[in-house]
Amino acid sequence: MSPRSKKPPMSKDSLLPLLMGHVLTHGLGQASLRPLAKAAGTSDRMLIYHFGTKEQLVTDLLSHIAQVYAAMLEAVIAGQERPATRAALLG
């Protein structure tokens, strides 16, 4: 096997945390495909390949962010974790 490890293939699940980090840092108001793709280490065409449309990408991204926040809130309510900081959300 090569000393370099192969990157796993990109998927929606692998892209969403990268896109989330970008949106939480830069906002969604002016989000366009090229900056989002750059943040995820891919191309705008690959984002469309995985999500179909920009609208679907935004829908899936907002759903992902909501799920992350909901899981964090549940953990805080259950007393399992202290509230996360913004830095923890961004990875």
C-alpha positions in Angstrom: 0.0 0.0 0.0 1.2 3.5 -0.8 2.6 5.6 2.1 0.0 8.2 1.2 -3.5 7.3 2.5 -6.3 7.7 0.0 -9.0 10.2 0.8 -12.4 8.6 1.3 -14.8 9.5 -1.5 -16.8 12.7 -0.9 -20.4 12.4 0.0 -23.1 14.6 1.4 -22.2 13.4 4.9 -18.6 14.3 4.5 -19.3 17.7 2.9 -21.9 19.0 5.3 -19.6 19.5 8.3 -17.1 21.4 6.1 -19.9 23.5 4.6 -21.3 24.1 8.1 -18.0 25.5 9.3 -17.8 27.9 6.4 -21.4 29.1 6.9 -21.0 29.5 10.6 -17.9 31.6 10.0 -19.0 33.7 7.0 -22.8 33.5 7.1 -25.3 32.2 4.6 -26.5 35.5 3.2 -23.9 35.9 0.5 -23.1 32.2 0.1 -22.4 31.2 -3.4 -21.2 27.8 -4.7 -17.6 28.7 -5.4 -16.7 29.8 -1.9 -18.6 26.9 -0.4 -16.9 24.5 -2.7 -13.5 26.0 -1.8 -14.2 25.6 1.9 -15.1 21.9 1.3 -12.0 21.3 -0.9 -14.0 20.5 -4.0 -15.6 22.2 -7.0 -18.9 23.9 -7.4 -19.8 21.2 -10.0 -19.2 18.5 -7.4 -21.5 20.2 -4.9 -24.2 20.2 -7.6 -23.5 16.6 -8.3 -24.0 15.7 -4.6 -26.9 18.0 -3.8 -28.6 18.5 -7.1 -29.2 22.2 -6.8 -28.0 25.1 -4.7 -31.4 25.2 -3.1 -31.2 21.6 -2.0 -27.6 22.2 -0.7 -28.9 25.0 1.5 -31.8 22.9 2.7 -29.6 20.0 3.5 -27.0 22.3 5.2 -29.6 24.0 7.4 -31.0 20.7 8.4 -27.5 19.4 9.3 -26.8 22.5 11.4 -30.2 22.2 13.1 -29.4 18.5 13.9 -26.0 19.4 15.3 -27.5 22.1 17.5 -30.3 19.8 18.7 -27.9 17.1 19.7 -25.8 19.6 21.6 -28.8 21.0 23.4 -30.0 17.5 24.3 -26.5 16.7 25.7 -26.6 20.0 27.8 -30.1 19.3 29.1 -29.1 15.8 30.0 -26.2 17.2 31.9 -23.7 15.3 29.8 -21.8 18.2 28.5 -21.1 21.9 29.0 -22.4 24.2 26.4 -20.1 24.1 23.4 -18.3 27.2 22.2 -18.3 28.5 18.7 -14.8 27.1 18.2 -16.0 23.6 19.1 -18.8 23.9 16.5 -16.3 24.8 13.8 -14.2 21.8 14.4 
